[in-house]
Amino acid sequence: MHKSFVQVNTSGDGVIGRRGFLKQLGVAGVGAGLIGVSWRDLLIAKANELRKHGKSMILLWMDGGPSQFETFNPKPGSENQGPSGEIKTNIPGLTISEHWPRTAQVMDKIALIRSMSSSERDHFRAIKLVRTGYPIKPTIAYPTWGSVVAHDRWDADFDLPAFVRICQPRIKTRDVNAGVLGAKYESFKIDVPGELPPDVLPRVSPEVLARRIELSSRFDAQFAEQGGRKAVQEKQAIYDRTSRFVLSPLLDAFKLDQEPAKLRAAYGPTEFGQACLLARRLVEQGVSFIEIINGGTLNDQGWDTHKRGFEENPKLAAETDPGYAALLTDLHDRGLLENTLVVWMGEFGRTPKFQKDGGRDHYSEGWITCLSGGGVQGGQVIGATDKDGVKVTDRPVRVQDLFVTFCHVLGMDPRSEYTTDQDQPLKLVEGGELITELF
């Protein structure tokens, strides 16, 4: 079968402008006999050409703090382990909790850190630290990491948001937003994977919408002439980006019903599983940062299993295991994992000692983080805790070390500064060292 390719000219840094791309695409399409292919198909096929940078990040946020004993650092034979057993993985000698059979078969794609350490055991303070890289400071609303990445990756010519958050935090008052970076770098929120917010899709035809925007622009021009130029410029920038977004063919990335039923089933029927599938679709189209909040479906406690841990941890794992494993497998099979950093973590771990029903309290020594893709070497374990899971005995890793490592993968200088919406300079990361073993 004859194949035609569109040659795209870029600027010196490999970035192509949207208008230039469309112009070249149109000429090439005619020359190559692609008149029968729709503009939508051509745009989607070349969506990655519109990306400003090469690597993306997916954060799988285990809201509430998952237990290391019931996930990826079981302590068989210890009085602190409880009834959960261990299973072998596809890495010889490496075992994890029995509740994660699918993940056990993709451990060759995961670098497992078992020695995370921080000083915060309160949810609010720990979430702020682990999502921003900074401890709480009353005078500065540090931005969540997705907003920092969106700021670095910002491309006005790219139709989709740079930062997408899928599913809702279990306690909204503990959520972290764009903070001092301002609303421009806030996440685009999808509460239910596969469903766009009701105010996104236009209620009129594209032609009618275009006429309304044109009429609005005329009124704005009159207002600008009377001294409101700055306000008009800000409004027009928002309207331009919003209208391009709601009319963009790339909006199809949010439609999960375009995926084969067998693949959707592999990800699992839960919100988390389908959110993982959506994350893959968004990475495929060039979104730089996707955050999935996983609080489970049991109640509003999420992974904060102070009670009934022996009963609820297996259920939480069953809801999470298929989606996590399918995401890594799907990204790998499509050649996307090499350029996508996938991070599984919560704000801390759980205490070695447990209640009779398996409930564990907050614990910030020896908790778990998993990293995959983006050049990370999978199939290895970094750090260790003692036989009872009480103390870190090898290679403690700090939160700031994680953020320096994120920067390394994403091609960002952790010591560089960005300017807040109040013109205050802030470093991407304060302190920390690269986790060199990952590479």
Contacts in CASP RR format, 6 or more apart in sequence:
PFRMAT RR
TARGET T0000
AUTHOR 0000-0000-0000
METHOD contacts of the structure
MODEL  1
MHKSFVQVNTSGDGVIGRRGFLKQLGVAGVGAGLIGVSWRDLLIAKANEL
RKHGKSMILLWMDGGPSQFETFNPKPGSENQGPSGEIKTNIPGLTISEHW
PRTAQVMDKIALIRSMSSSERDHFRAIKLVRTGYPIKPTIAYPTWGSVVA
HDRWDADFDLPAFVRICQPRIKTRDVNAGVLGAKYESFKIDVPGELPPDV
LPRVSPEVLARRIELSSRFDAQFAEQGGRKAVQEKQAIYDRTSRFVLSPL
LDAFKLDQEPAKLRAAYGPTEFGQACLLARRLVEQGVSFIEIINGGTLND
QGWDTHKRGFEENPKLAAETDPGYAALLTDLHDRGLLENTLVVWMGEFGR
TPKFQKDGGRDHYSEGWITCLSGGGVQGGQVIGATDKDGVKVTDRPVRVQ
DLFVTFCHVLGMDPRSEYTTDQDQPLKLVEGGELITELF
4 29 0 8 1.000
4 32 0 8 1.000
4 33 0 8 1.000
4 34 0 8 1.000
5 32 0 8 1.000
6 24 0 8 1.000
6 25 0 8 1.000
6 28 0 8 1.000
6 29 0 8 1.000
6 32 0 8 1.000
6 42 0 8 1.000
6 46 0 8 1.000
7 24 0 8 1.000
7 28 0 8 1.000
8 16 0 8 1.000
8 21 0 8 1.000
8 24 0 8 1.000
8 25 0 8 1.000
8 46 0 8 1.000
8 49 0 8 1.000
9 16 0 8 1.000
9 24 0 8 1.000
10 16 0 8 1.000
10 49 0 8 1.000
11 17 0 8 1.000
15 52 0 8 1.000
15 155 0 8 1.000
16 49 0 8 1.000
16 50 0 8 1.000
17 50 0 8 1.000
17 157 0 8 1.000
18 50 0 8 1.000
18 157 0 8 1.000
18 158 0 8 1.000
18 159 0 8 1.000
19 157 0 8 1.000
21 46 0 8 1.000
21 49 0 8 1.000
21 50 0 8 1.000
25 42 0 8 1.000
25 43 0 8 1.000
25 46 0 8 1.000
26 42 0 8 1.000
28 34 0 8 1.000
29 35 0 8 1.000
29 37 0 8 1.000
29 42 0 8 1.000
34 42 0 8 1.000
39 249 0 8 1.000
40 249 0 8 1.000
40 252 0 8 1.000
43 248 0 8 1.000
43 249 0 8 1.000
43 250 0 8 1.000
44 249 0 8 1.000
44 250 0 8 1.000
44 252 0 8 1.000
44 285 0 8 1.000
47 250 0 8 1.000
47 284 0 8 1.000
47 285 0 8 1.000
47 286 0 8 1.000
48 284 0 8 1.000
48 285 0 8 1.000
48 286 0 8 1.000
50 155 0 8 1.000
50 157 0 8 1.000
50 158 0 8 1.000
50 159 0 8 1.000
50 286 0 8 1.000
51 155 0 8 1.000
51 158 0 8 1.000
51 286 0 8 1.000
51 288 0 8 1.000
52 153 0 8 1.000
52 154 0 8 1.000
52 155 0 8 1.000
52 158 0 8 1.000
52 288 0 8 1.000
53 152 0 8 1.000
53 153 0 8 1.000
53 288 0 8 1.000
53 410 0 8 1.000
53 411 0 8 1.000
54 339 0 8 1.000
55 339 0 8 1.000
55 340 0 8 1.000
55 341 0 8 1.000
55 374 0 8 1.000
55 409 0 8 1.000
55 410 0 8 1.000
55 411 0 8 1.000
56 283 0 8 1.000
56 286 0 8 1.000
56 287 0 8 1.000
56 288 0 8 1.000
56 289 0 8 1.000
56 290 0 8 1.000
56 339 0 8 1.000
56 340 0 8 1.000
56 341 0 8 1.000
57 146 0 8 1.000
57 149 0 8 1.000
57 288 0 8 1.000
57 289 0 8 1.000
57 290 0 8 1.000
57 340 0 8 1.000
57 341 0 8 1.000
57 342 0 8 1.000
57 343 0 8 1.000
57 406 0 8 1.000
57 409 0 8 1.000
57 410 0 8 1.000
58 279 0 8 1.000
58 283 0 8 1.000
58 289 0 8 1.000
58 290 0 8 1.000
58 291 0 8 1.000
58 292 0 8 1.000
58 327 0 8 1.000
58 340 0 8 1.000
58 341 0 8 1.000
58 342 0 8 1.000
58 343 0 8 1.000
59 145 0 8 1.000
59 146 0 8 1.000
59 289 0 8 1.000
59 290 0 8 1.000
59 291 0 8 1.000
59 292 0 8 1.000
59 343 0 8 1.000
59 345 0 8 1.000
60 276 0 8 1.000
60 292 0 8 1.000
60 294 0 8 1.000
60 324 0 8 1.000
60 327 0 8 1.000
60 342 0 8 1.000
60 343 0 8 1.000
60 344 0 8 1.000
60 345 0 8 1.000
61 131 0 8 1.000
61 291 0 8 1.000
61 292 0 8 1.000
61 293 0 8 1.000
61 294 0 8 1.000
61 345 0 8 1.000
61 346 0 8 1.000
62 294 0 8 1.000
62 295 0 8 1.000
62 303 0 8 1.000
62 320 0 8 1.000
62 344 0 8 1.000
62 345 0 8 1.000
62 346 0 8 1.000
63 169 0 8 1.000
63 170 0 8 1.000
63 293 0 8 1.000
63 294 0 8 1.000
63 295 0 8 1.000
63 302 0 8 1.000
63 303 0 8 1.000
63 304 0 8 1.000
63 346 0 8 1.000
64 123 0 8 1.000
64 170 0 8 1.000
64 295 0 8 1.000
64 301 0 8 1.000
64 302 0 8 1.000
64 303 0 8 1.000
64 304 0 8 1.000
64 346 0 8 1.000
64 347 0 8 1.000
65 303 0 8 1.000
65 304 0 8 1.000
65 346 0 8 1.000
65 347 0 8 1.000
65 348 0 8 1.000
65 349 0 8 1.000
65 350 0 8 1.000
65 362 0 8 1.000
65 367 0 8 1.000
66 303 0 8 1.000
66 316 0 8 1.000
66 346 0 8 1.000
66 349 0 8 1.000
66 350 0 8 1.000
66 368 0 8 1.000
67 303 0 8 1.000
67 305 0 8 1.000
67 309 0 8 1.000
67 313 0 8 1.000
67 349 0 8 1.000
67 350 0 8 1.000
67 360 0 8 1.000
68 114 0 8 1.000
68 349 0 8 1.000
68 350 0 8 1.000
68 366 0 8 1.000
68 367 0 8 1.000
68 368 0 8 1.000
68 385 0 8 1.000
68 389 0 8 1.000
69 75 0 8 1.000
69 80 0 8 1.000
69 81 0 8 1.000
69 82 0 8 1.000
69 84 0 8 1.000
69 97 0 8 1.000
69 350 0 8 1.000
69 352 0 8 1.000
69 360 0 8 1.000
69 389 0 8 1.000
70 84 0 8 1.000
70 97 0 8 1.000
70 99 0 8 1.000
70 309 0 8 1.000
70 313 0 8 1.000
70 314 0 8 1.000
70 317 0 8 1.000
71 96 0 8 1.000
71 97 0 8 1.000
71 99 0 8 1.000
71 100 0 8 1.000
71 313 0 8 1.000
71 317 0 8 1.000
71 368 0 8 1.000
72 96 0 8 1.000
72 97 0 8 1.000
72 100 0 8 1.000
72 112 0 8 1.000
72 114 0 8 1.000
72 368 0 8 1.000
72 370 0 8 1.000
73 96 0 8 1.000
73 114 0 8 1.000
73 366 0 8 1.000
73 368 0 8 1.000
73 385 0 8 1.000
73 389 0 8 1.000
74 81 0 8 1.000
74 84 0 8 1.000
74 85 0 8 1.000
74 86 0 8 1.000
74 95 0 8 1.000
74 96 0 8 1.000
74 97 0 8 1.000
75 81 0 8 1.000
75 387 0 8 1.000
75 388 0 8 1.000
75 389 0 8 1.000
76 85 0 8 1.000
76 86 0 8 1.000
76 95 0 8 1.000
78 352 0 8 1.000
78 387 0 8 1.000
78 388 0 8 1.000
78 389 0 8 1.000
79 388 0 8 1.000
80 352 0 8 1.000
80 353 0 8 1.000
80 354 0 8 1.000
80 388 0 8 1.000
80 389 0 8 1.000
80 390 0 8 1.000
82 310 0 8 1.000
82 354 0 8 1.000
82 358 0 8 1.000
83 310 0 8 1.000
84 97 0 8 1.000
84 98 0 8 1.000
84 99 0 8 1.000
84 310 0 8 1.000
84 313 0 8 1.000
84 314 0 8 1.000
85 97 0 8 1.000
85 98 0 8 1.000
86 95 0 8 1.000
86 96 0 8 1.000
86 97 0 8 1.000
86 98 0 8 1.000
87 95 0 8 1.000
87 96 0 8 1.000
87 97 0 8 1.000
87 98 0 8 1.000
87 100 0 8 1.000
87 101 0 8 1.000
87 104 0 8 1.000
88 94 0 8 1.000
88 95 0 8 1.000
88 104 0 8 1.000
89 95 0 8 1.000
89 96 0 8 1.000
89 104 0 8 1.000
89 105 0 8 1.000
89 107 0 8 1.000
90 104 0 8 1.000
90 105 0 8 1.000
90 106 0 8 1.000
90 107 0 8 1.000
90 108 0 8 1.000
91 107 0 8 1.000
91 108 0 8 1.000
91 379 0 8 1.000
91 380 0 8 1.000
94 107 0 8 1.000
94 112 0 8 1.000
94 379 0 8 1.000
94 381 0 8 1.000
96 103 0 8 1.000
96 104 0 8 1.000
96 107 0 8 1.000
97 317 0 8 1.000
99 313 0 8 1.000
99 314 0 8 1.000
99 317 0 8 1.000
99 318 0 8 1.000
99 321 0 8 1.000
100 317 0 8 1.000
100 321 0 8 1.000
101 321 0 8 1.000
102 321 0 8 1.000
102 322 0 8 1.000
102 323 0 8 1.000
102 324 0 8 1.000
102 325 0 8 1.000
102 326 0 8 1.000
103 110 0 8 1.000
103 321 0 8 1.000
103 324 0 8 1.000
103 325 0 8 1.000
105 325 0 8 1.000
106 325 0 8 1.000
106 328 0 8 1.000
106 329 0 8 1.000
107 378 0 8 1.000
107 379 0 8 1.000
108 378 0 8 1.000
108 379 0 8 1.000
109 328 0 8 1.000
109 329 0 8 1.000
109 332 0 8 1.000
109 337 0 8 1.000
109 372 0 8 1.000
109 373 0 8 1.000
109 378 0 8 1.000
109 379 0 8 1.000
110 328 0 8 1.000
110 344 0 8 1.000
110 370 0 8 1.000
110 371 0 8 1.000
110 372 0 8 1.000
110 378 0 8 1.000
110 379 0 8 1.000
111 370 0 8 1.000
111 371 0 8 1.000
111 372 0 8 1.000
111 376 0 8 1.000
111 377 0 8 1.000
111 378 0 8 1.000
111 379 0 8 1.000
111 380 0 8 1.000
111 381 0 8 1.000
111 382 0 8 1.000
111 438 0 8 1.000
112 368 0 8 1.000
112 370 0 8 1.000
112 379 0 8 1.000
112 380 0 8 1.000
112 381 0 8 1.000
112 382 0 8 1.000
113 368 0 8 1.000
113 369 0 8 1.000
113 370 0 8 1.000
113 371 0 8 1.000
113 381 0 8 1.000
113 382 0 8 1.000
113 383 0 8 1.000
113 397 0 8 1.000
113 435 0 8 1.000
114 366 0 8 1.000
114 368 0 8 1.000
114 381 0 8 1.000
114 382 0 8 1.000
114 383 0 8 1.000
114 384 0 8 1.000
114 385 0 8 1.000
115 366 0 8 1.000
115 382 0 8 1.000
115 383 0 8 1.000
115 384 0 8 1.000
115 385 0 8 1.000
115 392 0 8 1.000
115 394 0 8 1.000
115 395 0 8 1.000
115 396 0 8 1.000
115 397 0 8 1.000
116 345 0 8 1.000
116 366 0 8 1.000
116 367 0 8 1.000
116 368 0 8 1.000
116 369 0 8 1.000
116 397 0 8 1.000
116 398 0 8 1.000
116 399 0 8 1.000
116 402 0 8 1.000
117 364 0 8 1.000
117 365 0 8 1.000
117 366 0 8 1.000
117 367 0 8 1.000
117 392 0 8 1.000
117 396 0 8 1.000
117 397 0 8 1.000
117 398 0 8 1.000
118 126 0 8 1.000
118 129 0 8 1.000
118 130 0 8 1.000
118 348 0 8 1.000
118 364 0 8 1.000
118 398 0 8 1.000
118 399 0 8 1.000
119 364 0 8 1.000
120 126 0 8 1.000
120 129 0 8 1.000
120 135 0 8 1.000
120 347 0 8 1.000
120 348 0 8 1.000
120 364 0 8 1.000
121 348 0 8 1.000
121 362 0 8 1.000
121 363 0 8 1.000
121 364 0 8 1.000
122 362 0 8 1.000
123 171 0 8 1.000
123 174 0 8 1.000
123 304 0 8 1.000
123 347 0 8 1.000
123 362 0 8 1.000
124 136 0 8 1.000
124 173 0 8 1.000
124 174 0 8 1.000
125 135 0 8 1.000
125 136 0 8 1.000
126 347 0 8 1.000
126 348 0 8 1.000
126 362 0 8 1.000
126 364 0 8 1.000
127 174 0 8 1.000
127 176 0 8 1.000
127 347 0 8 1.000
128 134 0 8 1.000
128 135 0 8 1.000
128 136 0 8 1.000
128 142 0 8 1.000
128 176 0 8 1.000
129 135 0 8 1.000
129 136 0 8 1.000
129 347 0 8 1.000
129 399 0 8 1.000
130 345 0 8 1.000
130 346 0 8 1.000
130 347 0 8 1.000
130 348 0 8 1.000
130 399 0 8 1.000
131 144 0 8 1.000
131 145 0 8 1.000
131 176 0 8 1.000
131 347 0 8 1.000
132 142 0 8 1.000
132 143 0 8 1.000
132 144 0 8 1.000
132 145 0 8 1.000
132 176 0 8 1.000
133 142 0 8 1.000
133 145 0 8 1.000
133 399 0 8 1.000
133 400 0 8 1.000
133 402 0 8 1.000
133 403 0 8 1.000
133 429 0 8 1.000
133 430 0 8 1.000
134 140 0 8 1.000
134 142 0 8 1.000
134 430 0 8 1.000
140 180 0 8 1.000
140 424 0 8 1.000
140 426 0 8 1.000
141 177 0 8 1.000
141 179 0 8 1.000
141 180 0 8 1.000
142 176 0 8 1.000
142 179 0 8 1.000
142 180 0 8 1.000
142 426 0 8 1.000
143 151 0 8 1.000
143 176 0 8 1.000
143 177 0 8 1.000
143 178 0 8 1.000
143 179 0 8 1.000
143 180 0 8 1.000
143 181 0 8 1.000
143 182 0 8 1.000
143 185 0 8 1.000
144 176 0 8 1.000
144 177 0 8 1.000
144 178 0 8 1.000
144 179 0 8 1.000
144 187 0 8 1.000
144 291 0 8 1.000
145 289 0 8 1.000
145 403 0 8 1.000
145 406 0 8 1.000
146 163 0 8 1.000
146 187 0 8 1.000
146 289 0 8 1.000
146 291 0 8 1.000
147 163 0 8 1.000
147 177 0 8 1.000
147 178 0 8 1.000
147 179 0 8 1.000
147 181 0 8 1.000
147 182 0 8 1.000
147 185 0 8 1.000
147 186 0 8 1.000
147 187 0 8 1.000
148 181 0 8 1.000
148 185 0 8 1.000
148 418 0 8 1.000
148 428 0 8 1.000
149 162 0 8 1.000
149 163 0 8 1.000
149 288 0 8 1.000
149 289 0 8 1.000
149 410 0 8 1.000
149 412 0 8 1.000
150 161 0 8 1.000
150 162 0 8 1.000
150 163 0 8 1.000
150 178 0 8 1.000
150 185 0 8 1.000
150 187 0 8 1.000
150 288 0 8 1.000
150 289 0 8 1.000
151 181 0 8 1.000
151 185 0 8 1.000
151 418 0 8 1.000
152 410 0 8 1.000
152 412 0 8 1.000
152 418 0 8 1.000
153 162 0 8 1.000
153 288 0 8 1.000
153 289 0 8 1.000
154 162 0 8 1.000
154 184 0 8 1.000
154 185 0 8 1.000
155 162 0 8 1.000
156 241 0 8 1.000
158 286 0 8 1.000
159 244 0 8 1.000
159 245 0 8 1.000
159 248 0 8 1.000
159 250 0 8 1.000
159 251 0 8 1.000
160 245 0 8 1.000
160 248 0 8 1.000
160 250 0 8 1.000
160 251 0 8 1.000
160 253 0 8 1.000
160 282 0 8 1.000
160 285 0 8 1.000
160 286 0 8 1.000
160 287 0 8 1.000
161 187 0 8 1.000
161 188 0 8 1.000
161 245 0 8 1.000
161 287 0 8 1.000
162 185 0 8 1.000
162 287 0 8 1.000
162 288 0 8 1.000
162 289 0 8 1.000
163 185 0 8 1.000
163 186 0 8 1.000
163 187 0 8 1.000
163 188 0 8 1.000
163 287 0 8 1.000
163 288 0 8 1.000
163 289 0 8 1.000
163 290 0 8 1.000
163 291 0 8 1.000
164 187 0 8 1.000
164 188 0 8 1.000
164 189 0 8 1.000
164 190 0 8 1.000
164 282 0 8 1.000
164 287 0 8 1.000
164 289 0 8 1.000
164 290 0 8 1.000
164 291 0 8 1.000
165 187 0 8 1.000
165 188 0 8 1.000
165 189 0 8 1.000
165 190 0 8 1.000
165 290 0 8 1.000
165 291 0 8 1.000
165 292 0 8 1.000
165 293 0 8 1.000
166 190 0 8 1.000
166 193 0 8 1.000
166 275 0 8 1.000
166 278 0 8 1.000
166 279 0 8 1.000
166 290 0 8 1.000
166 291 0 8 1.000
166 292 0 8 1.000
166 293 0 8 1.000
167 190 0 8 1.000
167 191 0 8 1.000
167 192 0 8 1.000
167 193 0 8 1.000
167 271 0 8 1.000
167 272 0 8 1.000
167 275 0 8 1.000
167 292 0 8 1.000
167 293 0 8 1.000
167 294 0 8 1.000
167 295 0 8 1.000
168 189 0 8 1.000
168 191 0 8 1.000
168 293 0 8 1.000
169 175 0 8 1.000
169 293 0 8 1.000
170 293 0 8 1.000
170 295 0 8 1.000
170 300 0 8 1.000
170 301 0 8 1.000
170 302 0 8 1.000
171 300 0 8 1.000
177 186 0 8 1.000
177 187 0 8 1.000
178 184 0 8 1.000
178 185 0 8 1.000
178 186 0 8 1.000
178 187 0 8 1.000
180 420 0 8 1.000
180 421 0 8 1.000
180 422 0 8 1.000
180 424 0 8 1.000
180 426 0 8 1.000
181 418 0 8 1.000
181 420 0 8 1.000
181 421 0 8 1.000
182 420 0 8 1.000
182 421 0 8 1.000
187 291 0 8 1.000
189 197 0 8 1.000
190 196 0 8 1.000
190 197 0 8 1.000
190 254 0 8 1.000
190 275 0 8 1.000
190 278 0 8 1.000
191 197 0 8 1.000
192 271 0 8 1.000
193 256 0 8 1.000
193 271 0 8 1.000
193 273 0 8 1.000
193 274 0 8 1.000
193 275 0 8 1.000
193 277 0 8 1.000
193 278 0 8 1.000
194 254 0 8 1.000
194 255 0 8 1.000
194 256 0 8 1.000
194 257 0 8 1.000
194 274 0 8 1.000
194 278 0 8 1.000
196 251 0 8 1.000
196 254 0 8 1.000
200 245 0 8 1.000
200 246 0 8 1.000
200 251 0 8 1.000
201 246 0 8 1.000
202 209 0 8 1.000
202 246 0 8 1.000
202 247 0 8 1.000
204 212 0 8 1.000
206 247 0 8 1.000
209 243 0 8 1.000
209 246 0 8 1.000
209 247 0 8 1.000
213 239 0 8 1.000
213 243 0 8 1.000
216 239 0 8 1.000
217 236 0 8 1.000
220 232 0 8 1.000
220 235 0 8 1.000
220 236 0 8 1.000
221 232 0 8 1.000
223 231 0 8 1.000
223 232 0 8 1.000
224 232 0 8 1.000
224 233 0 8 1.000
245 251 0 8 1.000
250 285 0 8 1.000
252 258 0 8 1.000
253 281 0 8 1.000
253 282 0 8 1.000
253 284 0 8 1.000
253 285 0 8 1.000
253 287 0 8 1.000
254 278 0 8 1.000
254 281 0 8 1.000
254 282 0 8 1.000
256 264 0 8 1.000
256 274 0 8 1.000
256 277 0 8 1.000
256 278 0 8 1.000
256 281 0 8 1.000
259 277 0 8 1.000
259 281 0 8 1.000
263 277 0 8 1.000
263 326 0 8 1.000
263 330 0 8 1.000
264 274 0 8 1.000
264 277 0 8 1.000
266 322 0 8 1.000
266 326 0 8 1.000
267 273 0 8 1.000
267 274 0 8 1.000
267 276 0 8 1.000
267 277 0 8 1.000
267 322 0 8 1.000
267 323 0 8 1.000
267 326 0 8 1.000
267 327 0 8 1.000
267 330 0 8 1.000
268 274 0 8 1.000
268 322 0 8 1.000
268 323 0 8 1.000
268 326 0 8 1.000
270 296 0 8 1.000
270 297 0 8 1.000
270 319 0 8 1.000
270 320 0 8 1.000
270 323 0 8 1.000
271 296 0 8 1.000
271 297 0 8 1.000
272 292 0 8 1.000
272 294 0 8 1.000
272 295 0 8 1.000
272 296 0 8 1.000
272 319 0 8 1.000
272 320 0 8 1.000
272 323 0 8 1.000
273 319 0 8 1.000
273 320 0 8 1.000
273 322 0 8 1.000
273 323 0 8 1.000
273 326 0 8 1.000
273 327 0 8 1.000
275 292 0 8 1.000
275 294 0 8 1.000
276 292 0 8 1.000
276 323 0 8 1.000
276 324 0 8 1.000
276 326 0 8 1.000
276 327 0 8 1.000
277 323 0 8 1.000
277 326 0 8 1.000
277 327 0 8 1.000
277 330 0 8 1.000
278 290 0 8 1.000
279 290 0 8 1.000
279 292 0 8 1.000
279 327 0 8 1.000
280 327 0 8 1.000
280 330 0 8 1.000
280 331 0 8 1.000
280 334 0 8 1.000
280 336 0 8 1.000
282 290 0 8 1.000
283 290 0 8 1.000
283 331 0 8 1.000
283 336 0 8 1.000
283 340 0 8 1.000
284 334 0 8 1.000
284 336 0 8 1.000
294 303 0 8 1.000
294 319 0 8 1.000
294 320 0 8 1.000
295 302 0 8 1.000
295 303 0 8 1.000
295 316 0 8 1.000
296 302 0 8 1.000
296 303 0 8 1.000
296 316 0 8 1.000
296 319 0 8 1.000
296 320 0 8 1.000
297 319 0 8 1.000
298 312 0 8 1.000
298 315 0 8 1.000
298 316 0 8 1.000
301 307 0 8 1.000
301 312 0 8 1.000
302 316 0 8 1.000
303 316 0 8 1.000
303 346 0 8 1.000
305 312 0 8 1.000
305 313 0 8 1.000
305 316 0 8 1.000
305 350 0 8 1.000
305 358 0 8 1.000
305 359 0 8 1.000
305 360 0 8 1.000
306 355 0 8 1.000
306 359 0 8 1.000
306 360 0 8 1.000
306 361 0 8 1.000
307 355 0 8 1.000
307 357 0 8 1.000
307 358 0 8 1.000
307 359 0 8 1.000
308 357 0 8 1.000
308 358 0 8 1.000
308 359 0 8 1.000
309 354 0 8 1.000
309 357 0 8 1.000
309 358 0 8 1.000
309 359 0 8 1.000
309 360 0 8 1.000
310 357 0 8 1.000
310 358 0 8 1.000
310 359 0 8 1.000
311 357 0 8 1.000
324 344 0 8 1.000
327 342 0 8 1.000
328 337 0 8 1.000
328 342 0 8 1.000
328 372 0 8 1.000
331 337 0 8 1.000
331 340 0 8 1.000
331 342 0 8 1.000
331 373 0 8 1.000
337 372 0 8 1.000
337 373 0 8 1.000
337 374 0 8 1.000
338 373 0 8 1.000
338 374 0 8 1.000
338 375 0 8 1.000
339 374 0 8 1.000
340 373 0 8 1.000
340 374 0 8 1.000
341 371 0 8 1.000
341 372 0 8 1.000
341 373 0 8 1.000
341 374 0 8 1.000
341 375 0 8 1.000
341 376 0 8 1.000
341 406 0 8 1.000
341 409 0 8 1.000
341 410 0 8 1.000
342 371 0 8 1.000
342 372 0 8 1.000
342 373 0 8 1.000
343 369 0 8 1.000
343 370 0 8 1.000
343 371 0 8 1.000
343 372 0 8 1.000
343 406 0 8 1.000
344 368 0 8 1.000
344 369 0 8 1.000
344 370 0 8 1.000
344 371 0 8 1.000
345 367 0 8 1.000
345 368 0 8 1.000
345 369 0 8 1.000
345 370 0 8 1.000
346 367 0 8 1.000
346 369 0 8 1.000
348 362 0 8 1.000
348 363 0 8 1.000
348 364 0 8 1.000
348 367 0 8 1.000
349 362 0 8 1.000
349 363 0 8 1.000
349 364 0 8 1.000
349 366 0 8 1.000
349 367 0 8 1.000
349 368 0 8 1.000
350 359 0 8 1.000
350 360 0 8 1.000
350 361 0 8 1.000
350 362 0 8 1.000
350 363 0 8 1.000
351 360 0 8 1.000
351 361 0 8 1.000
351 362 0 8 1.000
351 363 0 8 1.000
352 360 0 8 1.000
352 363 0 8 1.000
352 388 0 8 1.000
352 389 0 8 1.000
352 390 0 8 1.000
353 360 0 8 1.000
354 360 0 8 1.000
365 385 0 8 1.000
365 390 0 8 1.000
365 391 0 8 1.000
365 392 0 8 1.000
366 385 0 8 1.000
366 389 0 8 1.000
366 392 0 8 1.000
369 397 0 8 1.000
369 402 0 8 1.000
371 405 0 8 1.000
371 438 0 8 1.000
372 378 0 8 1.000
374 409 0 8 1.000
375 409 0 8 1.000
375 439 0 8 1.000
376 409 0 8 1.000
376 438 0 8 1.000
376 439 0 8 1.000
377 438 0 8 1.000
377 439 0 8 1.000
380 437 0 8 1.000
382 395 0 8 1.000
382 397 0 8 1.000
382 435 0 8 1.000
382 437 0 8 1.000
382 438 0 8 1.000
383 392 0 8 1.000
383 394 0 8 1.000
383 395 0 8 1.000
383 396 0 8 1.000
383 397 0 8 1.000
384 392 0 8 1.000
384 393 0 8 1.000
384 394 0 8 1.000
384 395 0 8 1.000
385 391 0 8 1.000
385 392 0 8 1.000
385 393 0 8 1.000
386 393 0 8 1.000
395 437 0 8 1.000
397 435 0 8 1.000
398 432 0 8 1.000
400 429 0 8 1.000
400 430 0 8 1.000
400 431 0 8 1.000
400 432 0 8 1.000
400 433 0 8 1.000
401 432 0 8 1.000
401 433 0 8 1.000
401 434 0 8 1.000
401 435 0 8 1.000
402 435 0 8 1.000
403 414 0 8 1.000
403 428 0 8 1.000
403 429 0 8 1.000
403 432 0 8 1.000
404 414 0 8 1.000
404 429 0 8 1.000
404 431 0 8 1.000
404 432 0 8 1.000
404 433 0 8 1.000
404 434 0 8 1.000
404 435 0 8 1.000
405 434 0 8 1.000
405 435 0 8 1.000
405 438 0 8 1.000
406 412 0 8 1.000
407 413 0 8 1.000
407 414 0 8 1.000
407 428 0 8 1.000
407 429 0 8 1.000
408 414 0 8 1.000
408 434 0 8 1.000
408 439 0 8 1.000
412 428 0 8 1.000
413 428 0 8 1.000
414 427 0 8 1.000
414 428 0 8 1.000
414 429 0 8 1.000
414 431 0 8 1.000
414 432 0 8 1.000
415 427 0 8 1.000
415 428 0 8 1.000
415 429 0 8 1.000
416 427 0 8 1.000
416 428 0 8 1.000
417 425 0 8 1.000
417 426 0 8 1.000
417 427 0 8 1.000
417 428 0 8 1.000
418 425 0 8 1.000
418 426 0 8 1.000
418 428 0 8 1.000
419 425 0 8 1.000
419 426 0 8 1.000
420 426 0 8 1.000
END
